[in-house]
Amino acid sequence: MEYRIEHDSMGEVKVPADRYWAAQTERSRNNFQIGMGQETMPREITHAFGILKKAAALANNTLKPEKMTAKKVKAISKACDEVISGSLNDHFPLVVWQTGSGTQSNMNANEVIANRANEIAKEKLCHPNDDINMSQSSNDTFPTALHISSVLVLEDKVLPAIDVLVSTFKRLEKENKGIVKSGRTHLQDAVPVSFGQEISGWRTSLERDAEMIKSSLPYLKQLALGGTAVGTGLNAPKGFDKEVAKQVSELTGKKFVTAPNKFHALTSKDELVYAHGALKALAADMMKIANDVRWLASGPRDGLGEIHIPENEPGSSIMPGKVNPTQCEQATMVAVQVMGNDAAIGFAASQGNFELNVFMPVIAYNFIQSARLLAESIISFNNNCAVGITANKDKMHHNLYNSLMLVTALNPYIGYENAAKTAHKAYDENISLKEACVGLGFLTAEKFDEVFKPEAMAFPQGK
């Protein structure tokens, strides 16, 4: 491999000749060989750095054009566009497990953009610190990148994924509106519900999760940029914070604003804790929905067997013909990972000492992973499972009429205690509720048939 010599304030460093990074990135690459190639800084963070560095250059050009000249901003903007597009991903090698402020990832961006901008300009035009990092500090750029990337992944991936599954459930809800089945509480037989009503619970859970995620977005859209090292804005021109937020908004098409208190923005990660809490709620609901689906599909002969789900792949290397609810399994595993990530984010956010939180890379890693996993998991669950759910009407009807909890319909006519006696007699003697009720003398056969209508029990108010 060929090398070139770069230098920083600590001296000279050998850097691979075909890479745009420079001395500080190389030092970090050598000093933090932890999860190399596996746990690199999320690309969403890398791309967010491209956005904020371009926004900063444009803001600096507006506020102090004598330093950020039109020539510089043109070259920097082109280099940043390449970072945003992902075409320079190979030039961002640093791992999550580095300095807790993300300083080295900020310098990675500064070095790559400077060297690429110089290549574009065909001259030594830009310096990583003096130009690309102008009016900034790692302490305000990394939390800004974290907020930008979080908003983008939530609005562009997670919320659309939820909408897709909600749409599927709306269709299934309508198609199964009149199909009545046994309800279940405590994993025990309960009074009837329609399958459409059951699905409506799944749908509404997801809609509520989306509402909670949306409620977190205004806080994430507040940017730390402009606070520089400790929140005072040292070395940034007056109005830089508002101007750079305006530029980020124009670049992303989303309304970002400057954080009203930069001391809070640099040290507290409460907005991310709150937003990830909504992701955890989504994970919890996906766990419940996926478990419901695999319980209802259990069998095919010795389980509940009340629904059919798509058969996607063989389920056993030894049992021929076995098919498993694998999409439910991936969804529940993702939910577990998100719940673990939530604990990590909570612990990390609690470590904001004085003017800076130094657990930001691990927050970024876990937050982005949760959002990405949930979005992709939900789409996979929808496309490979939910869209193909069909009701096994015969099994639902059999289970409904075999349920002892239908006896609840008799409460108004024979009272709770007599109804309980009826249920116990039917169970103990393995006879029908009608035979037990008539045999105990609580109702005539004719009156029993008049008041005992299982399907109607799912719609007590006629809905």
C-alpha positions as CSV (number, residue, x, y, z in Angstrom):
1,M,0.0,0.0,0.0
2,E,1.2,3.5,-0.8
3,Y,1.2,6.2,1.8
4,R,1.4,9.9,2.0
5,I,2.5,12.1,5.0
6,E,-0.1,14.2,6.7
7,H,0.4,16.3,9.9
8,D,-1.6,17.6,12.8
9,S,-0.7,19.5,16.0
10,M,1.0,16.4,17.3
11,G,3.2,15.7,14.3
12,E,3.4,13.7,11.1
13,V,1.3,10.6,10.3
14,K,1.4,8.1,7.5
15,V,-2.0,7.9,5.7
16,P,-3.1,5.6,2.9
17,A,-2.5,7.5,-0.3
18,D,-5.9,6.7,-1.8
19,R,-7.9,8.0,1.1
20,Y,-9.2,11.6,1.7
21,W,-8.8,11.4,5.5
22,A,-5.8,12.9,7.2
23,A,-3.8,12.7,10.4
24,Q,-6.5,12.9,13.1
25,T,-8.6,10.3,11.4
26,E,-5.6,8.0,11.0
27,R,-4.7,8.4,14.7
28,S,-8.2,7.4,15.7
29,R,-8.2,4.5,13.2
30,N,-5.0,3.1,14.8
31,N,-5.9,3.9,18.5
32,F,-9.5,2.5,18.5
33,Q,-9.4,-0.9,16.8
34,I,-12.6,-2.0,18.4
35,G,-15.2,-3.5,16.2
36,M,-13.3,-2.5,13.1
37,G,-15.3,-3.0,10.0
38,Q,-18.3,-4.1,12.0
39,E,-19.3,-1.2,14.2
40,T,-18.4,1.8,12.2
41,M,-20.1,5.1,12.9
42,P,-23.6,4.8,11.3
43,R,-23.8,6.1,7.7
44,E,-26.8,8.2,8.7
45,I,-24.4,10.1,11.0
46,T,-21.8,10.4,8.2
47,H,-24.4,11.8,5.8
48,A,-25.8,14.2,8.4
49,F,-22.2,15.6,8.8
50,G,-22.3,16.2,5.0
51,I,-25.5,18.2,5.5
52,L,-24.3,20.2,8.4
53,K,-20.9,21.0,7.0
54,K,-22.5,22.3,3.8
55,A,-25.0,24.3,5.8
56,A,-22.2,25.7,7.9
57,A,-20.2,26.8,4.8
58,L,-23.3,28.5,3.4
59,A,-24.0,30.2,6.7
60,N,-20.4,31.3,7.0
61,N,-20.4,32.6,3.5
62,T,-23.5,34.7,4.3
63,L,-22.0,36.1,7.6
64,K,-18.3,36.4,6.9
65,P,-17.7,36.1,3.2
66,E,-14.2,37.5,3.6
67,K,-13.2,34.2,5.2
68,M,-15.6,31.7,3.6
69,T,-15.3,32.9,0.0
70,A,-17.6,32.0,-2.8
71,K,-14.8,29.9,-4.3
72,K,-14.4,27.9,-1.0
73,V,-18.1,27.4,-0.5
74,K,-18.5,26.1,-4.0
75,A,-15.8,23.5,-3.6
76,I,-17.0,22.6,-0.1
77,S,-20.6,22.2,-1.2
78,K,-19.6,19.8,-4.0
79,A,-17.6,17.7,-1.6
80,C,-20.4,17.7,0.9
81,D,-22.9,16.6,-1.7
82,E,-20.7,13.5,-2.3
83,V,-20.7,12.8,1.4
84,I,-24.4,13.1,1.5
85,S,-24.9,10.8,-1.5
86,G,-22.8,8.1,0.1
87,S,-20.2,8.0,-2.6
88,L,-17.4,8.8,-0.1
89,N,-18.5,6.2,2.5
90,D,-15.2,4.3,2.2
91,H,-13.4,7.4,3.5
92,F,-15.3,7.3,6.9
93,P,-13.7,4.3,8.6
94,L,-14.0,5.2,12.3
95,V,-15.7,3.0,14.8
96,V,-18.4,3.9,17.3
97,W,-16.0,3.1,20.2
98,Q,-14.0,6.3,20.2
99,T,-14.0,9.6,22.0
100,G,-17.4,10.1,23.6
101,S,-17.8,13.6,22.1
102,G,-17.4,12.2,18.6
103,T,-14.5,14.6,18.0
104,Q,-12.7,12.2,15.8
105,S,-15.7,11.6,13.5
106,N,-16.1,15.4,13.2
107,M,-12.5,15.6,12.2
108,N,-12.9,12.7,9.8
109,A,-15.6,14.8,8.1
110,N,-13.5,17.9,8.2
111,E,-10.4,16.2,6.7
112,V,-12.3,14.3,4.0
113,I,-14.3,17.3,2.9
114,A,-11.2,19.6,2.9
115,N,-9.1,17.2,0.8
116,R,-11.9,16.4,-1.6
117,A,-12.7,20.2,-1.9
118,N,-9.1,20.9,-2.7
119,E,-9.1,18.2,-5.3
120,I,-12.3,19.7,-6.8
121,A,-10.7,23.2,-6.7
122,K,-7.4,21.9,-8.0
123,E,-5.5,23.9,-5.4
124,K,-4.8,23.9,-1.6
125,L,-7.9,26.0,-0.9
126,C,-9.4,24.6,2.3
127,H,-8.1,23.6,5.7
128,P,-10.0,21.1,7.8
129,N,-10.1,23.2,11.0
130,D,-10.0,26.7,9.6
131,D,-12.5,26.3,6.8
132,I,-14.6,23.1,7.1
133,N,-14.9,23.5,10.9
134,M,-15.3,27.3,10.8
135,S,-17.7,28.6,13.5
136,Q,-18.0,25.1,14.9
137,S,-16.8,22.6,17.5
138,S,-17.1,18.9,17.7
139,N,-19.2,19.5,20.8
140,D,-22.0,21.1,18.8
141,T,-21.5,19.4,15.5
142,F,-21.9,15.8,16.7
143,P,-25.2,16.4,18.6
144,T,-26.4,18.3,15.5
145,A,-25.5,15.4,13.3
146,L,-27.3,13.1,15.8
147,H,-30.5,15.2,15.7
148,I,-30.5,15.5,11.9
149,S,-29.9,11.8,11.3
150,S,-32.6,10.9,13.9
151,V,-35.2,13.1,12.3
152,L,-34.4,11.8,8.8
153,V,-34.6,8.1,9.8
154,L,-37.8,8.6,11.8
155,E,-39.6,10.7,9.2
156,D,-38.3,8.9,6.1
157,K,-38.1,5.3,7.2
158,V,-39.9,4.5,10.5
159,L,-43.2,6.5,10.0
160,P,-43.7,5.3,6.4
161,A,-43.1,1.7,7.4
162,I,-45.8,2.1,10.1
163,D,-48.2,3.6,7.5
164,V,-47.7,0.5,5.3
165,L,-48.6,-2.0,8.0
166,V,-51.5,0.2,9.2
167,S,-52.9,0.2,5.7
168,T,-52.7,-3.6,5.6
169,F,-54.5,-3.9,8.9
170,K,-57.2,-1.5,7.7
171,R,-57.9,-3.8,4.8
172,L,-57.8,-6.9,7.0
173,E,-60.0,-5.2,9.5
174,K,-62.6,-4.5,6.9
175,E,-62.5,-7.9,5.3
176,N,-62.9,-9.7,8.7
177,K,-65.4,-7.4,10.3
178,G,-68.2,-9.9,10.6
179,I,-66.2,-13.0,11.5
180,V,-66.7,-13.7,15.2
181,K,-64.2,-15.8,17.2
182,S,-63.4,-16.5,20.8
183,G,-61.7,-13.7,22.7
184,R,-58.9,-14.6,25.1
185,T,-57.6,-13.0,28.2
186,H,-54.8,-14.5,30.4
187,L,-54.4,-17.0,27.5
188,Q,-57.7,-18.4,28.6
189,D,-61.1,-18.4,26.8
190,A,-63.0,-15.2,27.1
191,V,-66.2,-13.7,25.6
192,P,-66.4,-13.4,21.8
193,V,-64.9,-10.7,19.6
194,S,-64.9,-10.2,15.9
195,F,-61.6,-10.8,14.1
196,G,-62.0,-7.3,12.7
197,Q,-62.1,-5.9,16.2
198,E,-59.0,-7.8,17.2
199,I,-57.2,-6.4,14.2
200,S,-58.4,-2.9,15.0
201,G,-56.5,-3.2,18.3
202,W,-53.3,-3.9,16.3
203,R,-53.9,-1.0,14.0
204,T,-54.6,1.5,16.7
205,S,-51.5,0.5,18.6
206,L,-49.4,1.3,15.6
207,E,-51.2,4.6,14.9
208,R,-50.7,5.6,18.5
209,D,-47.0,4.8,18.3
210,A,-46.7,7.0,15.2
211,E,-48.4,9.8,17.1
212,M,-45.8,9.5,19.9
213,I,-42.9,9.4,17.5
214,K,-44.3,12.5,15.8
215,S,-44.6,14.3,19.1
216,S,-40.8,13.8,19.7
217,L,-39.8,15.4,16.4
218,P,-40.1,19.1,17.3
219,Y,-37.5,18.5,20.1
220,L,-35.2,16.7,17.7
221,K,-35.5,19.5,15.2
222,Q,-33.7,21.8,17.6
223,L,-30.0,22.0,16.7
224,A,-27.0,22.5,19.0
225,L,-25.0,24.0,16.1
226,G,-23.8,27.5,17.1
227,G,-23.0,26.6,20.7
228,T,-19.4,25.6,19.8
229,A,-17.3,24.2,22.6
230,V,-19.4,24.8,25.8
231,G,-22.6,26.5,24.7
232,T,-21.4,30.1,24.6
233,G,-20.9,30.3,20.9
234,L,-17.2,31.3,21.1
235,N,-15.7,31.8,17.6
236,A,-19.0,31.8,15.9
237,P,-20.4,35.0,14.3
238,K,-23.6,36.5,15.7
239,G,-26.6,34.9,14.1
240,F,-24.7,31.9,12.9
241,D,-26.9,29.5,14.9
242,K,-30.1,30.7,13.2
243,E,-28.6,31.0,9.8
244,V,-27.1,27.5,9.9
245,A,-30.5,26.0,11.1
246,K,-32.1,27.8,8.1
247,Q,-29.6,26.2,5.7
248,V,-30.1,22.7,7.2
249,S,-33.8,23.2,6.7
250,E,-33.4,24.1,3.1
251,L,-31.0,21.2,2.4
252,T,-33.3,18.6,4.0
253,G,-36.7,20.0,3.3
254,K,-37.5,19.7,7.0
255,K,-38.0,22.6,9.4
256,F,-35.0,22.7,11.8
257,V,-34.5,25.5,14.3
258,T,-31.6,26.5,16.6
259,A,-31.8,25.2,20.1
260,P,-32.9,28.0,22.4
261,N,-30.4,27.0,25.1
262,K,-27.1,25.7,23.8
263,F,-25.9,24.7,27.3
264,H,-28.7,22.2,27.4
265,A,-28.2,21.1,23.8
266,L,-24.6,20.1,24.4
267,T,-25.0,18.2,27.6
268,S,-28.5,16.8,27.7
269,K,-29.7,14.0,25.5
270,D,-33.3,14.0,26.9
271,E,-34.8,14.6,23.4
272,L,-33.2,11.3,22.2
273,V,-34.3,9.4,25.3
274,Y,-37.9,10.6,24.7
275,A,-37.9,9.8,21.0
276,H,-36.4,6.4,21.6
277,G,-39.0,5.8,24.2
278,A,-41.5,6.1,21.4
279,L,-39.5,3.6,19.4
280,K,-39.5,1.3,22.4
281,A,-43.3,1.6,22.6
282,L,-43.4,0.6,18.9
283,A,-41.2,-2.3,19.6
284,A,-43.4,-3.4,22.4
285,D,-46.5,-3.3,20.2
286,M,-44.8,-5.1,17.4
287,M,-43.8,-7.8,20.0
288,K,-47.5,-8.1,21.0
289,I,-48.8,-8.1,17.4
290,A,-46.3,-10.7,16.2
291,N,-47.0,-12.9,19.2
292,D,-50.7,-12.7,18.6
293,V,-50.2,-13.7,15.0
294,R,-48.1,-16.7,15.8
295,W,-50.4,-17.8,18.5
296,L,-53.4,-17.6,16.2
297,A,-51.5,-19.4,13.4
298,S,-50.2,-22.1,15.7
299,G,-50.7,-25.6,14.6
300,P,-51.6,-26.4,11.9
301,R,-53.6,-29.1,13.7
302,D,-52.6,-29.1,17.3
303,G,-52.6,-25.4,18.0
304,L,-55.2,-22.6,17.8
305,G,-55.1,-22.6,14.0
306,E,-57.5,-19.7,13.7
307,I,-55.6,-17.9,10.9
308,H,-53.4,-18.9,8.0
309,I,-50.2,-17.0,7.3
310,P,-47.9,-17.3,4.3
311,E,-45.6,-20.3,4.1
312,N,-42.3,-18.7,3.2
313,E,-39.6,-21.4,3.7
314,P,-39.2,-24.9,5.2
315,G,-39.1,-24.8,9.0
316,S,-37.1,-27.8,9.9
317,S,-34.1,-29.8,8.7
318,I,-35.5,-33.0,10.2
319,M,-39.3,-32.6,10.2
320,P,-40.6,-32.7,6.6
321,G,-43.4,-30.3,5.8
322,K,-42.9,-28.1,8.9
323,V,-43.4,-24.4,8.4
324,N,-42.7,-21.8,11.1
325,P,-43.9,-18.2,11.7
326,T,-40.5,-16.8,10.9
327,Q,-41.6,-13.2,10.2
328,C,-43.1,-13.1,13.7
329,E,-39.8,-14.4,15.1
330,Q,-37.7,-11.7,13.3
331,A,-40.1,-9.0,14.6
332,T,-39.9,-10.2,18.2
333,M,-36.1,-10.4,18.0
334,V,-35.9,-6.9,16.7
335,A,-38.2,-5.8,19.5
336,V,-35.8,-7.3,22.1
337,Q,-32.9,-5.5,20.5
338,V,-34.7,-2.2,20.6
339,M,-35.6,-2.7,24.3
340,G,-31.9,-3.4,25.0
341,N,-30.9,-0.3,23.0
342,D,-33.3,1.8,25.1
343,A,-31.5,0.8,28.3
344,A,-28.1,1.7,26.8
345,I,-29.5,5.1,25.6
346,G,-30.9,5.8,29.0
347,F,-27.7,5.1,30.8
348,A,-25.7,7.0,28.3
349,A,-27.9,10.1,28.4
350,S,-27.6,10.2,32.2
351,Q,-23.8,10.8,31.9
352,G,-23.9,14.5,30.8
353,N,-21.2,15.9,33.1
354,F,-21.0,19.7,33.3
355,E,-21.0,21.2,29.8
356,L,-20.9,18.0,27.6
357,N,-22.3,14.5,27.3
358,V,-19.5,12.2,26.3
359,F,-21.5,9.1,25.4
360,M,-22.9,10.4,22.2
361,P,-21.5,7.9,19.7
362,V,-23.1,5.0,21.6
363,I,-26.4,6.9,21.7
364,A,-26.1,7.4,17.9
365,Y,-25.3,3.8,17.3
366,N,-28.2,2.5,19.3
367,F,-30.8,5.0,18.2
368,I,-30.1,4.7,14.5
369,Q,-29.9,0.9,14.8
370,S,-33.3,0.8,16.5
371,A,-35.0,3.0,14.0
372,R,-33.4,1.2,11.0
373,L,-34.2,-2.3,12.4
374,L,-37.8,-1.4,13.2
375,A,-38.5,0.2,9.8
376,E,-37.0,-2.8,7.9
377,S,-38.6,-5.3,10.3
378,I,-42.1,-3.8,9.9
379,I,-41.8,-3.8,6.1
380,S,-40.6,-7.4,6.1
381,F,-43.4,-8.5,8.5
382,N,-46.0,-6.7,6.3
383,N,-44.8,-7.9,2.9
384,N,-44.0,-11.5,4.0
385,C,-46.7,-12.2,6.6
386,A,-49.4,-9.6,7.3
387,V,-50.6,-9.1,3.7
388,G,-51.3,-12.8,3.5
389,I,-53.2,-13.3,6.7
390,T,-56.5,-15.1,6.2
391,A,-59.1,-16.3,8.7
392,N,-59.7,-20.0,9.2
393,K,-63.4,-19.5,9.6
394,D,-64.2,-23.1,10.4
395,K,-61.7,-23.3,13.2
396,M,-62.8,-19.9,14.6
397,H,-66.5,-21.1,14.6
398,H,-65.5,-24.4,16.3
399,N,-63.5,-22.7,19.0
400,L,-66.2,-20.1,19.5
401,Y,-68.9,-22.6,20.1
402,N,-66.7,-24.8,22.2
403,S,-65.9,-21.9,24.6
404,L,-67.4,-22.2,28.1
405,M,-67.2,-18.4,28.5
406,L,-70.2,-18.0,26.2
407,V,-72.1,-18.7,29.5
408,T,-71.5,-15.0,30.2
409,A,-74.5,-14.2,28.0
410,L,-76.7,-16.0,30.5
411,N,-75.8,-13.8,33.4
412,P,-78.7,-11.4,33.0
413,Y,-81.2,-14.3,32.9
414,I,-79.9,-16.8,35.5
415,G,-77.4,-14.8,37.5
416,Y,-73.6,-15.1,37.9
417,E,-73.5,-18.0,40.3
418,N,-75.9,-20.1,38.3
419,A,-74.0,-19.3,35.2
420,A,-70.8,-20.5,36.9
421,K,-72.5,-23.7,37.9
422,T,-73.6,-24.2,34.3
423,A,-70.0,-23.7,33.1
424,H,-68.6,-26.1,35.6
425,K,-71.2,-28.8,34.9
426,A,-70.6,-28.5,31.2
427,Y,-66.8,-28.8,31.7
428,D,-66.9,-31.6,34.2
429,E,-69.3,-33.7,32.2
430,N,-68.0,-32.7,28.8
431,I,-71.5,-31.6,27.6
432,S,-72.8,-28.5,26.0
433,L,-73.7,-25.3,27.9
434,K,-77.3,-25.8,26.7
435,E,-77.4,-29.3,28.1
436,A,-75.9,-28.2,31.4
437,C,-78.2,-25.2,31.8
438,V,-81.4,-27.1,30.9
439,G,-80.3,-30.0,33.0
440,L,-79.8,-27.8,36.1
441,G,-83.3,-26.3,35.5
442,F,-82.1,-22.7,35.0
443,L,-83.7,-22.3,31.6
444,T,-85.9,-24.2,29.2
445,A,-84.4,-25.3,25.9
446,E,-86.5,-22.8,24.1
447,K,-85.5,-19.9,26.3
448,F,-81.9,-20.9,26.1
449,D,-82.0,-20.8,22.2
450,E,-83.7,-17.4,22.4
451,V,-81.0,-15.7,24.6
452,F,-77.9,-17.6,23.6
453,K,-76.5,-16.0,20.4
454,P,-72.7,-16.1,20.4
455,E,-72.1,-14.0,17.3
456,A,-74.2,-11.1,18.8
457,M,-72.1,-11.1,21.9
458,A,-69.3,-9.4,19.9
459,F,-71.5,-6.5,19.2
460,P,-73.4,-5.8,22.4
461,Q,-74.3,-2.2,21.4
462,G,-75.1,-3.3,17.9
463,K,-71.9,-1.9,16.4
